Amino acid sequence: MDIKRLVTILLPDDNDLRATVAAFQHVQQQLAEPCYNNGQPLSAIALHHAMYARIVGSLNSQMTCSAIRLTAGAYVSAKSNGKPAQRPFQFRNARALFLVGQRGRDADFRADGMLSI
């Protein structure tokens, strides 16, 4: 069983990191409406096929794919929690998912300086 922990880390104020997190948020916002698909949310694979060519370039390909997966996952999570989306989501909290260490290990940096591994 994998254990998820929340660890607070202090990062120096870095414009590049802030720009990357903002770009990740912007990509998720661009994906929200197409993923919503008039109340029939697309799967991560369908969203990837439909939108990757339009959003590629503002992030590296690994982060672009992560943004696609997380956006589609938000709709799946809402539905499984009995609260399906009534309109496209708005990703207001600036955050980004970075892969670190062994393949499959994710680190989630948020604008508030929190790191979840």
N, C-alpha and C positions, 0 to 999 in steps of 0.2 A: 504494500500500500504506500502510495506517495503521500508525503506530508507537505502542506503548504504553510509557510510562515511569513509573517509580515515583519520586515526589519526596517527601521528608520536609519537612513544614511544621510549624511550632510554632504552635498556636492557644492563645489564652488560655483558661483553664478557664471554660467557659460552660455554665451550667445548661440553657439553651434548646437548645443543640446536643446536649448529653448526653441530654436528654429526647427529642429528635427521633430520635437514633440508637437509643435504647432502644425507642421506639415502632415504629421500622422493624423491629427485631429481633423484637419481640413479634408484629407482623403476620406476619412470615415463620414464626414458630413456630405461629401460628394456622392458617396455610395448609398446613403440612407434612403433616398427616394427610389432609386432603381431597385434596391433590395426589397423595399416595402411592396412594390409591384401591385398596387391597388388592393392591398389587403391579402395578397397571396405571396408571402415572402419567398424570395429565391433561396435556394441552397447555396452554400459556399462555392460549390463547383459551378453552378449556373451563374452566380454573380461574377465569379472569376472570368468565365468565358464571355460574359456580356460586357464587362467593364474594364478589364485589365489594360487593354490597349489604350483606353481613354485616360487612365489615371497614371500610367507608368511614367516615371521620370522625376516626379517630385520627391520620391523616396527610393532607396535601393530596392531591388526586386524582393528580397526577403521580407522587408518591412511592408511593402505593398501587399504581398500575399497575407501577411499577418493582419493587416488592416481589413482585408476582404474577409478573412475567417472570423475576426472578432465582430465585424459588423453583421454578418449573417448569423453568427452565434447569438447576438443580442436579441434578434427576432425569435430564434428557436427557444432561447431561455424564457422570454416573455410568454410565449405560447405554452411552454411546459409548466410555467408557474400560474397558469390560468388567467393570464392578463395579456391576451394577444394584442398586437399593435393596432391601434385605431387610426394612426397616421404615421408618416415617416418619423423615425427617432431623430432627435437633435443631440448630437454628441457635444455637450457643453463643457465637460471636464477634460482639460488637456492632459493626455496621457499617451504613452507609446509602449509597445511591447518589443523588447530586444531579446534575441536569442544569445545565451551565454553558455560557456562551458560545453559539456557533452551535448551531442545532438538531442534535441527535444527538451532541453532545459531552457525555460523562459524567464526573463527578468522583466518586471513591469515597473517602469519609472513614471512617476506622476509629478505634476507640476508642484505639489506640496512637499516634495523631497522624500516621499515614501518609496521604498523598494520592496516589492513582493517577489520572492523566489520560490 
